[in-house]
Amino acid sequence: MSGGGGSLIMMLLVFVIMYFFMIRPQAKKQKELKKLRESLKPGDKVVTLGGVHGKVLEVSDSTILLSSDGTKIRFDKAAISHQIAD
């Protein structure tokens, strides 16, 4: 029966390792991305998930209006990938 207890401990150990190396960093990254999207304001420069670089013109609850090369495009906030430092 001691073999069954050893395999249970190994499974728990694998789960703990998976949590600290995969699940926890991903959750932290998602939290930071959500914070970024909520803090956007007009004048910020951002990049969308599709690779569009633009300047924020207007921010609403769920959308954002970007200006890129004279074109105005409205995106969902979830489409913002990261902010570009000035």
Beta strands, then each sheet from edge to edge (+ up, - down):
strand 1: 45-48
strand 2: 53-59
strand 3: 63-68
strand 4: 71-76
strand 5: 80-84
sheet 1: 4+ 3- 2+ 1- 5+
end
